[in-house]
Amino acid sequence: MKLNVKKVWSVTWKTLTGIALLLVVILGGVLLDEYFHSWEFRHRYGSNSVDKLYAANSSDFMIEQKWGEYCRAVDAVTGEKLTPKLQHIYNGFVSDTLTVFMDKKGKRGYLNAYTGKIAIPAQFEHAWVFSEGVGAVVKNGKLGFIDHQGNWAIQPRFRYAKEDVEYVFKNGLCTVKDSCGIFGIIDIEGNYVLEPEYTNIRRVRNGYRLM
């Protein structure tokens, strides 16, 4: 049977055209969806929009936020500005009285999680929410722990790297790195209860740490 080249080419061309049109429709739908969500975001959080978000721990203050520009704590009733313009305020629930903020220069400090007032001025390169009475901070490249007054509870002698897990105490224990980058576990006074000899210790799950 003689192959009809013209017929085969016609069928092939129509099939390829149909596939191409289908891909265009799918791609167009994806782009329209992305444009709609982008428009919705700009419409809701545009540069002229200022939102007020309730803080997780308190109804005494709110977080005034202008997306992409600044945020600050304000009195929930009077609207009084409690802080200068900041870059970020951690708005998740904290188990202690202090939460972290970051100023416009990228330095971290602490706000009272209930009143919204600055408790410890911004001076740290990194900071974590308080846990069991202390907060982990990084200063001059070293990690240590401070008390509610901003004094050192555990001197900054531990190594810090951006990929590290959160430095929070649970049941009186916290994972840290020594100067060589080896993991160990300390107690609330900074003493090793598990000497640094592990390449990794993962965060607590169901009361256990994976090593």
GUTORDO-488550 format. One record per atom (N, C-alpha, C, O): atom name; residue number from 0; x, z, y; residue in one letter. Coordinates in steps of 0.02 Angstrom, whole numbers, plus 50000, padded with zeros to 5 digits. Atoms other than C-alpha are relative to their C-alpha. Example, Ala and Ser with C-alpha at 12.3 -4.5 7.8 and 13.67 -1.06 7.14 Angstrom:
REM residues 2
  vextor  torro     c1     c3     c2  gulo
       N      0  50045  50000  49941     A
      CA      0  50615  50390  49775     A
       C      0  50045  50000  50060     A
       O      0  50097  50033  50059     A
       N      1  49958  49997  49941     S
      CA      1  50684  50357  49947     S
       C      1  49961  50037  50055     S
       O      1  49986  50045  50110     S
This chain:
REM residues 211
  vextor  torro     c1     c3     c2  gulo
       N      0  50042  50000  49941     M
      CA      0  50000  50000  50000     M
       C      0  50044  50000  50062     M
       O      0  50089  50042  50070     M
       N      1  49960  50007  49940     K
      CA      1  50071  49945  50166     K
       C      1  49983  50054  50051     K
       O      1  49925  50066  50066     K
       N      2  50008  49946  49952     L
      CA      2  50100  50086  50290     L
       C      2  49982  49971  50069     L
       O      2  50017  49928  50095     L
       N      3  50021  50022  49933     N
      CA      3  50007  50060  50454     N
       C      3  50035  50044  50052     N
       O      3  50012  50099  50067     N
       N      4  49959  49961  49954     V
      CA      4  50139  50117  50578     V
       C      4  49962  50018  50063     V
       O      4  49967  50074  50089     V
       N      5  50037  49988  49938     K
      CA      5  50027  50099  50729     K
       C      5  49949  50056  49992     K
       O      5  49941  50098  50036     K
       N      6  50051  49948  50012     K
      CA      6  49892  50207  50650     K
       C      6  50032  50069  49994     K
       O      6  50007  50118  50021     K
       N      7  49964  49937  50008     V
      CA      7  50017  50342  50599     V
       C      7  50024  50026  50067     V
       O      7  50016  50085  50082     V
       N      8  49976  49980  49934     W
      CA      8  50093  50344  50773     W
       C      8  49943  50025  50044     W
       O      8  49951  50073  50082     W
       N      9  50058  49980  49959     S
      CA      9  49920  50355  50853     S
       C      9  49977  50070  49981     S
       O      9  49962  50111  50024     S
       N     10  50022  49934  50024     V
      CA     10  49872  50504  50744     V
       C     10  50050  50054  50021     V
       O     10  50032  50108  50044     V
       N     11  49947  49952  49982     T
      CA     11  50040  50588  50775     T
       C     11  49997  50015  50075     T
       O     11  50002  50073  50095     T
       N     12  50002  49992  49927     W
      CA     12  50027  50561  50964     W
       C     12  49941  50043  50020     W
       O     12  49947  50088  50062     W
       N     13  50059  49960  49983     K
      CA     13  49851  50631  50971     K
       C     13  50009  50073  49980     K
       O     13  49988  50119  50016     K
       N     14  49988  49932  50024     T
      CA     14  49903  50783  50868     T
       C     14  50047  50038  50048     T
       O     14  50034  50094  50067     T
       N     15  49952  49968  49955     L
      CA     15  50054  50819  50979     L
       C     15  49968  50013  50068     L
       O     15  49981  50065  50099     L
       N     16  50034  49990  49935     T
      CA     16  49948  50795  51136     T
       C     16  49953  50060  49996     T
       O     16  49949  50100  50043     T
       N     17  50046  49944  50008     G
      CA     17  49818  50916  51069     G
       C     17  50036  50067  49998     G
       O     17  50014  50116  50029     G
       N     18  49960  49938  50003     I
      CA     18  49951  51047  51029     I
       C     18  50026  50018  50069     I
       O     18  50025  50076  50089     I
       N     19  49974  49988  49933     A
      CA     19  50028  51026  51202     A
       C     19  49946  50027  50046     A
       O     19  49958  50074  50084     A
       N     20  50055  49976  49958     L
      CA     20  49859  51048  51287     L
       C     20  49981  50071  49982     L
       O     20  49966  50112  50026     L
       N     21  50016  49932  50022     L
      CA     21  49825  51203  51182     L
       C     21  50051  50050  50028     L
       O     21  50032  50104  50051     L
       N     22  49947  49957  49974     L
      CA     22  49993  51278  51233     L
       C     22  49993  50010  50075     L
       O     22  50004  50065  50101     L
       N     23  50011  49995  49928     V
      CA     23  49956  51239  51416     V
       C     23  49944  50048  50016     V
       O     23  49949  50089  50062     V
       N     24  50057  49955  49989     V
      CA     24  49788  51327  51404     V
       C     24  50020  50072  49988     V
       O     24  50002  50116  50027     V
       N     25  49979  49931  50016     I
      CA     25  49866  51481  51321     I
       C     25  50046  50027  50054     I
       O     25  50038  50083  50078     I
       N     26  49952  49979  49949     L
      CA     26  50010  51488  51446     L
       C     26  49964  50012  50067     L
       O     26  49978  50060  50102     L
       N     27  50038  49991  49939     G
      CA     27  49889  51464  51590     G
       C     27  49960  50065  50000     G
       O     27  49956  50099  50051     G
       N     28  50038  49937  50005     G
      CA     28  49782  51608  51527     G
       C     28  50045  50060  50010     G
       O     28  50025  50108  50044     G
       N     29  49953  49944  49992     V
      CA     29  49934  51723  51515     V
       C     29  50021  50007  50073     V
       O     29  50023  50063  50099     V
       N     30  49979  49998  49930     L
      CA     30  49992  51676  51690     L
       C     30  49945  50025  50046     L
       O     30  49957  50064  50092     L
       N     31  50057  49976  49960     L
      CA     31  49818  51703  51762     L
       C     31  49989  50075  49991     L
       O     31  49974  50110  50039     L
       N     32  50009  49929  50014     D
      CA     32  49807  51872  51677     D
       C     32  50053  50041  50037     D
       O     32  50038  50093  50067     D
       N     33  49947  49965  49964     E
      CA     33  49976  51924  51748     E
       C     33  49988  49999  50075     E
       O     33  50000  50049  50109     E
       N     34  50013  50005  49928     Y
      CA     34  49928  51861  51921     Y
       C     34  49944  50048  50020     Y
       O     34  49948  50081  50072     Y
       N     35  50056  49956  49984     F
      CA     35  49764  51957  51915     F
       C     35  50023  50073  50003     F
       O     35  50006  50109  50049     F
       N     36  49976  49931  50000     H
      CA     36  49851  52120  51867     H
       C     36  50048  50013  50057     H
       O     36  50048  50068  50086     H
       N     37  49955  49992  49943     S
      CA     37  49984  52091  51999     S
       C     37  49960  50007  50064     S
       O     37  49975  50049  50106     S
       N     38  50043  49995  49940     W
      CA     38  49849  52060  52130     W
       C     38  49965  50067  50002     W
       O     38  49960  50098  50055     W
       N     39  50035  49936  50002     E
      CA     39  49753  52213  52072     E
       C     39  50047  50057  50020     E
       O     39  50026  50102  50057     E
       N     40  49951  49948  49983     F
      CA     40  49912  52320  52086     F
       C     40  50013  49999  50075     F
       O     40  50012  50051  50108     F
       N     41  49986  50005  49929     R
      CA     41  49951  52253  52260     R
       C     41  49941  50023  50041     R
       O     41  49948  50056  50092     R
       N     42  50060  49981  49964     H
      CA     42  49771  52276  52313     H
       C     42  49990  50076  50000     H
       O     42  49968  50104  50050     H
       N     43  50010  49928  50007     R
      CA     43  49767  52456  52251     R
       C     43  50058  50040  50029     R
       O     43  50048  50092  50061     R
       N     44  49941  49962  49980     Y
      CA     44  49946  52509  52288     Y
       C     44  50043  49962  50051     Y
       O     44  50104  49972  50053     Y
       N     45  49962  50039  49951     G
      CA     45  49996  52391  52427     G
       C     45  50040  50043  50047     G
       O     45  50030  50104  50050     G
       N     46  49954  49964  49957     S
      CA     46  50127  52439  52555     S
       C     46  49963  50040  50054     S
       O     46  49990  50087  50082     S
       N     47  50038  49963  49949     N
      CA     47  49990  52497  52674     N
       C     47  49956  50055  49970     N
       O     47  49921  50090  50006     N
       N     48  50043  49951  50033     S
      CA     48  49906  52608  52544     S
       C     48  50038  50065  49990     S
       O     48  50095  50065  49968     S
       N     49  49972  49934  50012     V
      CA     49  49939  52795  52538     V
       C     49  49953  50037  49953     V
       O     49  49895  50049  49971     V
       N     50  50041  49964  50049     D
      CA     50  49875  52887  52384     D
       C     50  50017  50074  50002     D
       O     50  50073  50093  50019     D
       N     51  49988  49929  50008     K
      CA     51  49855  53073  52360     K
       C     51  49983  50019  49928     K
       O     51  49927  50011  49906     K
       N     52  50008  49982  50070     L
      CA     52  49880  53135  52183     L
       C     52  50003  50075  49992     L
       O     52  50047  50107  50022     L
       N     53  49997  49928  50013     Y
      CA     53  49842  53310  52123     Y
       C     53  50061  50016  49957     Y
       O     53  50074  49981  49908     Y
       N     54  49943  49979  50040     A
      CA     54  49997  53399  52059     A
       C     54  49976  50030  49935     A
       O     54  49922  50060  49932     A
       N     55  50021  49981  50067     A
      CA     55  49991  53440  51874     A
       C     55  49987  50075  49994     A
       O     55  49939  50096  49961     A
       N     56  50005  49928  50010     N
      CA     56  50014  53628  51890     N
       C     56  49956  50035  50052     N
       O     56  49941  50094  50044     N
       N     57  50030  49965  49944     S
      CA     57  49919  53663  52050     S
       C     57  49947  49959  50036     S
       O     57  49950  49897  50036     S
       N     58  50047  50032  49955     S
      CA     58  49771  53625  52161     S
       C     58  50015  50019  50072     S
       O     58  49979  50000  50118     S
       N     59  49982  49978  49932     D
      CA     59  49858  53706  52311     D
       C     59  50033  49944  50040     D
       O     59  50028  49942  50101     D
       N     60  49970  50056  49964     F
      CA     60  49954  53548  52353     F
       C     60  49989  49935  49963     F
       O     60  49974  49934  49903     F
       N     61  50007  50067  50029     M
      CA     61  49943  53362  52325     M
       C     61  50064  49961  50015     M
       O     61  50105  49981  50056     M
       N     62  49943  50044  49988     I
      CA     62  50072  53223  52317     I
       C     62  49976  49939  50037     I
       O     62  49938  49898  50010     I
       N     63  50015  50060  49960     E
      CA     63  50054  53096  52457     E
       C     63  50051  49947  49982     E
       O     63  50111  49959  49988     E
       N     64  49955  50051  50027     Q
      CA     64  50127  52935  52392     Q
       C     64  49986  49932  50030     Q
       O     64  49929  49907  50026     Q
       N     65  50005  50069  49976     K
      CA     65  50159  52768  52475     K
       C     65  50046  49959  49956     K
       O     65  50107  49963  49961     K
       N     66  49963  50033  50053     W
      CA     66  50211  52654  52335     W
       C     66  50058  49959  50026     W
       O     66  50052  49919  50072     W
       N     67  49940  50037  49982     G
      CA     67  50388  52587  52347     G
       C     67  50035  50026  50062     G
       O     67  50088  49999  50080     G
       N     68  49970  49976  49938     E
      CA     68  50425  52688  52503     E
       C     68  50017  50075  49998     E
       O     68  50075  50093  50010     E
       N     69  49986  49929  49999     Y
      CA     69  50407  52877  52488     Y
       C     69  49944  50039  49966     Y
       O     69  49891  50011  49950     Y
       N     70  50052  49952  50020     C
      CA     70  50312  53027  52422     C
       C     70  50018  50067  50032     C
       O     70  50075  50078  50050     C
       N     71  49987  49933  49975     R
      CA     71  50294  53205  52484     R
       C     71  49942  50046  49982     R
       O     71  49887  50023  49968     R
       N     72  50052  49950  50014     A
      CA     72  50198  53365  52452     A
       C     72  49962  50017  50063     A
       O     72  49992  50026  50116     A
       N     73  50042  49980  49943     V
      CA     73  50052  53405  52567     V
       C     73  49951  50053  49977     V
       O     73  49931  50054  49919     V
       N     74  50050  49949  50015     D
      CA     74  49933  53552  52575     D
       C     74  49934  49966  49983     D
       O     74  49910  49922  50019     D
       N     75  50061  50033  50025     A
      CA     75  49776  53505  52477     A
       C     75  49940  50011  50045     A
       O     75  49893  49971  50044     A
       N     76  50057  49984  49956     V
      CA     76  49660  53585  52606     V
       C     76  50012  49975  50071     V
       O     76  49970  49940  50099     V
       N     77  49987  50015  49930     T
      CA     77  49741  53565  52776     T
       C     77  50035  49933  50012     T
       O     77  50033  49906  50067     T
       N     78  49962  50062  49992     G
      CA     78  49847  53410  52744     G
       C     78  50069  50011  50031     G
       O     78  50103  49963  50046     G
       N     79  49934  49984  49972     E
      CA     79  50001  53500  52811     E
       C     79  50055  49971  49956     E
       O     79  50052  49977  49894     E
       N     80  49944  50028  50037     K
      CA     80  50163  53413  52761     K
       C     80  50046  50056  49978     K
       O     80  50073  50092  50020     K
       N     81  49960  49946  50027     L
      CA     81  50258  53532  52647     L
       C     81  50073  49980  49988     L
       O     81  50116  50024  49984     L
       N     82  49932  50024  50011     T
      CA     82  50412  53424  52619     T
       C     82  50012  49939  50044     T
       O     82  49964  49908  50067     T
       N     83  49986  50065  49968     P
      CA     83  50501  53281  52707     P
       C     83  49984  49944  49952     P
       O     83  49964  49957  49895     P
       N     84  50011  50057  50045     K
      CA     84  50483  53106  52635     K
       C     84  50052  50001  49945     K
       O     84  50112  50007  49957     K
       N     85  49956  49998  50059     L
      CA     85  50555  53103  52459     L
       C     85  49994  49935  49962     L
       O     85  49951  49894  49975     L
       N     86  50002  50060  50043     Q
      CA     86  50592  52970  52331     Q
       C     86  49956  50011  49939     Q
       O     86  49924  49965  49915     Q
       N     87  50039  49988  50061     H
      CA     87  50509  53055  52183     H
       C     87  49985  50075  49993     H
       O     87  50027  50117  50011     H
       N     88  50018  49932  50020     I
      CA     88  50417  53214  52131     I
       C     88  49974  49996  49929     I
       O     88  49928  49959  49914     I
       N     89  50024  50000  50069     Y
      CA     89  50398  53250  51946     Y
       C     89  49931  50032  49998     Y
       O     89  49922  50090  50017     Y
       N     90  50070  49978  49997     N
      CA     90  50210  53265  51923     N
       C     90  49972  50018  49931     N
       O     90  49912  50029  49925     N
       N     91  50023  49978  50065     G
      CA     91  50203  53309  51738     G
       C     91  49993  50076  49998     G
       O     91  50021  50112  50040     G
       N     92  50009  49928  50006     F
      CA     92  50150  53482  51681     F
       C     92  50067  50033  49981     F
       O     92  50102  50009  49937     F
       N     93  49939  49963  50016     V
      CA     93  50294  53607  51679     V
       C     93  49981  50070  49977     V
       O     93  49930  50098  49998     V
       N     94  50015  49935  50029     S
      CA     94  50301  53770  51582     S
       C     94  50027  50057  50042     S
       O     94  50013  50116  50028     S
       N     95  49971  49950  49956     D
      CA     95  50396  53862  51719     D
       C     95  49971  49991  50070     D
       O     95  49923  49953  50079     D
       N     96  50028  50004  49932     T
      CA     96  50368  53883  51907     T
       C     96  50030  49945  50042     T
       O     96  50005  49931  50097     T
       N     97  49966  50050  49959     L
      CA     97  50485  53746  51966     L
       C     97  49997  49931  49969     L
       O     97  50001  49923  49908     L
       N     98  49999  50069  50023     T
      CA     98  50477  53557  51955     T
       C     98  50051  49962  50042     T
       O     98  50071  49984  50096     T
       N     99  49945  50038  49970     V
      CA     99  50604  53424  52002     V
       C     99  49975  49951  50053     V
       O     99  49922  49920  50045     V
       N    100  50012  50055  49953     F
      CA    100  50606  53313  52156     F
       C    100  50066  49965  50014     F
       O    100  50120  49993  50002     F
       N    101  49940  50038  49981     M
      CA    101  50728  53179  52215     M
       C    101  49991  49977  50072     M
       O    101  49940  49948  50090     M
       N    102  50005  50019  49930     D
      CA    102  50765  53150  52399     D
       C    102  50017  49926  50009     D
       O    102  50032  49892  49961     D
       N    103  49990  50071  49986     K
      CA    103  50791  52982  52484     K
       C    103  50072  49978  49986     K
       O    103  50085  49918  49981     K
       N    104  49930  50016  50014     K
      CA    104  50979  52992  52450     K
       C    104  50015  50002  49925     K
       O    104  50072  49990  49905     K
       N    105  49991  49998  50072     G
      CA    105  50953  53012  52262     G
       C    105  50023  50067  49973     G
       O    105  50038  50072  49913     G
       N    106  49982  49933  50023     K
      CA    106  50996  53198  52254     K
       C    106  49938  50036  49976     K
       O    106  49883  50027  50002     K
       N    107  50056  49962  50028     R
      CA    107  50887  53315  52150     R
       C    107  49999  50072  50023     R
       O    107  50051  50102  50035     R
       N    108  50011  49930  49985     G
      CA    108  50815  53484  52194     G
       C    108  49936  50023  49966     G
       O    108  49910  49988  49922     G
       N    109  50059  49973  50034     Y
      CA    109  50666  53592  52147     Y
       C    109  49946  50021  50050     Y
       O    109  49960  50049  50103     Y
       N    110  50059  49977  49964     L
      CA    110  50491  53620  52214     L
       C    110  49966  50054  49959     L
       O    110  49969  50054  49898     L
       N    111  50045  49954  50034     N
      CA    111  50378  53765  52174     N
       C    111  49942  49959  49973     N
       O    111  49907  49925  50011     N
       N    112  50051  50042  50032     A
      CA    112  50257  53685  52050     A
       C    112  49929  50021  50018     A
       O    112  49881  49986  50000     A
       N    113  50066  49976  49982     Y
      CA    113  50112  53786  52122     Y
       C    113  49985  49996  50075     Y
       O    113  49928  49986  50095     Y
       N    114  50010  50003  49927     T
      CA    114  50139  53788  52310     T
       C    114  50022  49935  50031     T
       O    114  49999  49917  50086     T
       N    115  49975  50062  49972     G
      CA    115  50231  53624  52336     G
       C    115  50058  50008  50048     G
       O    115  50083  49958  50075     G
       N    116  49946  49988  49953     K
      CA    116  50365  53705  52443     K
       C    116  50068  49995  49965     K
       O    116  50075  50010  49906     K
       N    117  49932  50007  50028     I
      CA    117  50551  53671  52418     I
       C    117  50028  50069  49984     I
       O    117  50031  50112  50027     I
       N    118  49972  49936  50022     A
      CA    118  50628  53813  52318     A
       C    118  50076  49996  49997     A
       O    118  50110  50044  50015     A
       N    119  49928  50010  50004     I
      CA    119  50803  53742  52289     I
       C    119  50015  49931  50030     I
       O    119  49992  49881  50004     I
       N    120  49987  50064  49965     P
      CA    120  50869  53607  52409     P
       C    120  50033  49948  49955     P
       O    120  50067  49965  49906     P
       N    121  49970  50055  50038     A
      CA    121  50922  53437  52343     A
       C    121  50076  50001  50006     A
       O    121  50103  49998  50062     A
       N    122  49928  49997  50000     Q
      CA    122  51105  53445  52293     Q
       C    122  50031  49978  49933     Q
       O    122  50092  49977  49926     Q
       N    123  49976  50015  50067     F
      CA    123  51117  53391  52111     F
       C    123  49995  49925  49985     F
       O    123  49951  49891  50011     F
       N    124  50001  50070  50020     E
      CA    124  51156  53223  52033     E
       C    124  49944  49985  49950     E
       O    124  49915  49930  49950     E
       N    125  50056  50005  50047     H
      CA    125  51028  53252  51894     H
       C    125  49972  50070  49991     H
       O    125  50006  50120  50002     H
       N    126  50032  49935  50010     A
      CA    126  50905  53390  51855     A
       C    126  49941  49992  49952     A
       O    126  49910  49940  49949     A
       N    127  50056  49998  50047     W
      CA    127  50776  53438  51723     W
       C    127  49955  50058  50020     W
       O    127  49976  50105  50052     W
       N    128  50047  49946  49985     V
      CA    128  50621  53546  51738     V
       C    128  50024  50065  49969     V
       O    128  50058  50065  49918     V
       N    129  49980  49934  50026     F
      CA    129  50647  53732  51713     F
       C    129  49969  50014  49933     F
       O    129  49912  49994  49919     F
       N    130  50025  49980  50065     S
      CA    130  50629  53801  51539     S
       C    130  50030  50069  49984     S
       O    130  50091  50078  49986     S
       N    131  49980  49932  50019     E
      CA    131  50636  53984  51487     E
       C    131  50046  50033  50053     E
       O    131  50094  50068  50037     E
       N    132  49966  49965  49945     G
      CA    132  50698  54037  51659     G
       C    132  50060  49965  50030     G
       O    132  50088  49990  50078     G
       N    133  49942  50036  49974     V
      CA    133  50837  53910  51687     V
       C    133  49986  49926  50004     V
       O    133  49943  49900  49969     V
       N    134  50007  50073  49994     G
      CA    134  50854  53729  51740     G
       C    134  50067  49967  49992     G
       O    134  50117  49988  50021     G
       N    135  49938  50037  50010     A
      CA    135  50986  53606  51682     A
       C    135  50011  49952  50059     A
       O    135  49966  49916  50079     A
       N    136  49983  50044  49944     V
      CA    136  51075  53515  51823     V
       C    136  50070  49972  49990     V
       O    136  50111  49999  49953     V
       N    137  49934  50030  50001     V
      CA    137  51225  53401  51845     V
       C    137  50029  50002  50070     V
       O    137  49997  49977  50118     V
       N    138  49966  49997  49935     K
      CA    138  51347  53434  51987     K
       C    138  50073  49982  49989     K
       O    138  50107  50010  49946     K
       N    139  49931  50024  50007     N
      CA    139  51514  53345  52010     N
       C    139  50014  49976  49929     N
       O    139  50069  49984  49903     N
       N    140  49991  50030  50066     G
      CA    140  51486  53260  51843     G
       C    140  49995  50047  49941     G
       O    140  49999  50024  49884     G
       N    141  50004  49951  50053     K
      CA    141  51469  53421  51743     K
       C    141  49930  50030  49996     K
       O    141  49896  50038  50047     K
       N    142  50067  49972  50010     L
      CA    142  51311  53495  51668     L
       C    142  50004  50075  49991     L
       O    142  50046  50101  49955     L
       N    143  50006  49927  50007     G
      CA    143  51263  53678  51687     G
       C    143  49927  50019  50010     G
       O    143  49884  49975  50013     G
       N    144  50069  49976  49993     F
      CA    144  51107  53786  51709     F
       C    144  49997  50050  50057     F
       O    144  50040  50093  50065     F
       N    145  50009  49955  49943     I
      CA    145  51042  53875  51864     I
       C    145  49938  50043  49990     I
       O    145  49894  50028  49949     I
       N    146  50060  49958  50001     D
      CA    146  50917  54016  51891     D
       C    146  49954  49980  50057     D
       O    146  49966  49930  50091     D
       N    147  50051  50018  49950     H
      CA    147  50766  54017  52008     H
       C    147  50026  50004  50071     H
       O    147  49995  49977  50117     H
       N    148  49971  49995  49933     Q
      CA    148  50876  54060  52157     Q
       C    148  50053  49946  50012     Q
       O    148  50080  49942  50067     Q
       N    149  49950  50053  49993     G
      CA    149  50992  53913  52126     G
       C    149  50070  50022  49983     G
       O    149  50118  49984  49993     G
       N    150  49934  49975  50021     N
      CA    150  51135  54020  52062     N
       C    150  50015  49978  49928     N
       O    150  49969  49965  49889     N
       N    151  49982  50021  50067     W
      CA    151  51232  53972  51907     W
       C    151  49985  50054  49949     W
       O    151  50011  50110  49953     W
       N    152  50013  49956  50057     A
      CA    152  51161  54054  51752     A
       C    152  50049  49985  49944     A
       O    152  50071  50029  49908     A
       N    153  49949  50023  50047     I
      CA    153  51277  53951  51642     I
       C    153  50043  49950  50038     I
       O    153  50018  49899  50061     I
       N    154  49956  50042  49959     Q
      CA    154  51428  53874  51727     Q
       C    154  50001  49927  49976     Q
       O    154  49995  49914  49916     Q
       N    155  49999  50072  50018     P
      CA    155  51438  53682  51731     P
       C    155  50066  49981  49966     P
       O    155  50115  49965  49999     P
       N    156  49940  50016  50038     R
      CA    156  51562  53647  51593     R
       C    156  49985  49950  49944     R
       O    156  50029  49935  49903     R
       N    157  50019  50045  50055     F
      CA    157  51467  53528  51480     F
       C    157  50000  49927  50023     F
       O    157  49992  49912  50082     F
       N    158  49997  50072  49986     R
      CA    158  51481  53340  51470     R
       C    158  49930  49972  50006     R
       O    158  49884  49994  49971     R
       N    159  50066  50031  49991     Y
      CA    159  51337  53232  51529     Y
       C    159  50008  49924  49996     Y
       O    159  50056  49895  50021     Y
       N    160  50003  50073  50003     A
      CA    160  51293  53052  51489     A
       C    160  49927  49980  50008     A
       O    160  49882  50016  49986     A
       N    161  50068  50021  49984     K
      CA    161  51139  52954  51545     K
       C    161  49956  49993  49939     K
       O    161  49895  50003  49943     K
       N    162  50041  50011  50060     E
      CA    162  51083  52918  51367     E
       C    162  49983  50065  49963     E
       O    162  49950  50063  49912     E
       N    163  50011  49936  50035     D
      CA    163  51078  53103  51321     D
       C    163  49926  50020  49999     D
       O    163  49886  49995  50039     D
       N    164  50067  49973  50004     V
      CA    164  50920  53195  51270     V
       C    164  49988  50049  50057     V
       O    164  50035  50066  50093     V
       N    165  50016  49952  49947     E
      CA    165  50830  53314  51388     E
       C    165  50033  50066  49985     E
       O    165  50036  50089  49928     E
       N    166  49968  49934  50007     Y
      CA    166  50920  53477  51420     Y
       C    166  49950  50054  50018     Y
       O    166  49947  50076  50076     Y
       N    167  50049  49946  49990     V
      CA    167  50783  53606  51399     V
       C    167  50007  50050  49943     V
       O    167  50022  50033  49886     V
       N    168  49997  49948  50050     F
      CA    168  50783  53771  51309     F
       C    168  49934  50006  49962     F
       O    168  49880  50001  49992     F
       N    169  50058  49986  50042     K
      CA    169  50664  53800  51164     K
       C    169  50019  50055  49951     K
       O    169  50067  50049  49913     K
       N    170  49986  49942  50042     N
      CA    170  50658  53967  51076     N
       C    170  50071  50027  50011     N
       O    170  50104  50048  49965     N
       N    171  49935  49972  49982     G
      CA    171  50815  54020  51169     G
       C    171  50060  49957  49983     G
       O    171  50117  49980  49988     G
       N    172  49944  50044  50020     L
      CA    172  50920  53871  51112     L
       C    172  49996  49933  50036     L
       O    172  49941  49909  50052     L
       N    173  49998  50065  49968     C
      CA    173  50977  53709  51193     C
       C    173  50060  49960  49973     C
       O    173  50113  49988  49961     C
       N    174  49946  50045  50022     T
      CA    174  51081  53560  51135     T
       C    174  50042  49979  50060     T
       O    174  50015  49962  50112     T
       N    175  49954  50022  49947     V
      CA    175  51236  53519  51240     V
       C    175  50058  49962  49969     V
       O    175  50064  49959  49907     V
       N    176  49939  50034  50022     K
      CA    176  51397  53418  51230     K
       C    176  50060  50037  50028     K
       O    176  50059  50060  50085     K
       N    177  49938  49971  49974     D
      CA    177  51572  53488  51245     D
       C    177  50038  49946  50039     D
       O    177  50013  49891  50048     D
       N    178  49962  50046  49958     S
      CA    178  51708  53405  51350     S
       C    178  50021  49936  49964     S
       O    178  50037  49886  49996     S
       N    179  49982  50059  50039     C
      CA    179  51745  53284  51208     C
       C    179  49939  49958  49980     C
       O    179  49946  49906  49947     C
       N    180  50060  50037  50016     G
      CA    180  51564  53228  51192     G
       C    180  49970  50017  49932     G
       O    180  49930  49978  49906     G
       N    181  50026  49979  50065     I
      CA    181  51528  53322  51030     I
       C    181  49943  50049  50010     I
       O    181  49947  50094  50053     I
       N    182  50060  49959  49992     F
      CA    182  51358  53404  51009     F
       C    182  50007  50069  49967     F
       O    182  50035  50076  49913     F
       N    183  50008  49933  50027     G
      CA    183  51329  53590  50984     G
       C    183  49937  50031  50028     G
       O    183  49900  49998  50065     G
       N    184  50061  49965  49976     I
      CA    184  51192  53718  51020     I
       C    184  50021  50066  50032     I
       O    184  50060  50104  50002     I
       N    185  49984  49938  49965     I
      CA    185  51202  53861  51147     I
       C    185  49938  50044  50005     I
       O    185  49881  50020  49998     I
       N    186  50055  49955  49985     D
      CA    186  51096  54015  51180     D
       C    186  49991  50005  50075     D
       O    186  50025  49971  50113     D
       N    187  50018  49996  49930     I
      CA    187  51022  54065  51347     I
       C    187  50056  50028  50044     I
       O    187  50054  50022  50105     I
       N    188  49943  49975  49963     E
      CA    188  51186  54148  51397     E
       C    188  50059  49951  50001     E
       O    188  50111  49965  50030     E
       N    189  49949  50051  50000     G
      CA    189  51287  53991  51365     G
       C    189  50049  50006  49943     G
       O    189  50099  49969  49941     G
       N    190  49955  49992  50058     N
      CA    190  51369  54050  51203     N
       C    190  49979  49952  49944     N
       O    190  49919  49941  49933     N
       N    191  50016  50045  50056     Y
      CA    191  51381  53930  51057     Y
       C    191  49973  50040  49941     Y
       O    191  50005  50088  49918     Y
       N    192  50026  49973  50063     V
      CA    192  51270  53977  50911     V
       C    192  50012  49950  49944     V
       O    192  50009  49966  49885     V
       N    193  49980  50053  50047     L
      CA    193  51316  53813  50828     L
       C    193  50057  49962  50034     L
       O    193  50046  49926  50083     L
       N    194  49941  50029  49969     E
      CA    194  51492  53754  50867     E
       C    194  49994  49924  50005     E
       O    194  49965  49892  49961     E
       N    195  50003  50073  49992     P
      CA    195  51511  53575  50932     P
       C    195  50041  49963  49947     P
       O    195  50102  49963  49949     P
       N    196  49967  50038  50054     E
      CA    196  51549  53470  50779     E
       C    196  49956  49943  49975     E
       O    196  49968  49916  49921     E
       N    197  50048  50051  50021     Y
      CA    197  51405  53345  50772     Y
       C    197  50001  49941  50048     Y
       O    197  50008  49950  50109     Y
       N    198  50001  50060  49958     T
      CA    198  51398  53166  50835     T
       C    198  49933  49991  50035     T
       O    198  49927  49956  50085     T
       N    199  50066  50005  49969     N
      CA    199  51213  53184  50874     N
       C    199  49956  50058  49976     N
       O    199  49958  50076  49917     N
       N    200  50052  49951  50017     I
      CA    200  51078  53319  50878     I
       C    200  49938  49980  50037     I
       O    200  49937  49980  50099     I
       N    201  50062  50023  49968     R
      CA    201  50902  53258  50912     R
       C    201  49957  50059  50021     R
       O    201  49965  50116  49998     R
       N    202  50043  49948  49972     R
      CA    202  50769  53354  51005     R
       C    202  49958  50035  49947     R
       O    202  49950  50009  49892     R
       N    203  50037  49959  50048     V
      CA    203  50664  53487  50921     V
       C    203  49935  49966  49981     V
       O    203  49897  49942  50023     V
       N    204  50064  50025  50027     R
      CA    204  50522  53425  50809     R
       C    204  49978  50048  49945     R
       O    204  50014  50059  49896     R
       N    205  50028  49953  50049     N
      CA    205  50413  53548  50714     N
       C    205  50047  50057  49985     N
       O    205  50052  50081  49929     N
       N    206  49956  49944  50007     G
      CA    206  50540  53684  50745     G
       C    206  50069  49985  49973     G
       O    206  50110  50030  49963     G
       N    207  49935  50018  50028     Y
      CA    207  50688  53586  50677     Y
       C    207  50036  49950  50045     Y
       O    207  50004  49912  50082     Y
       N    208  49958  50049  49966     R
      CA    208  50832  53487  50753     R
       C    208  50032  49956  49948     R
       O    208  50062  49980  49900     R
       N    209  49968  50047  50046     L
      CA    209  50891  53329  50665     L
       C    209  50072  49988  50021     L
       O    209  50086  49978  50080     L
       N    210  49929  50007  49985     M
      CA    210  51080  53312  50653     M
       C    210  50029  49941  49961     M
       O    210  50089  49926  49966     M
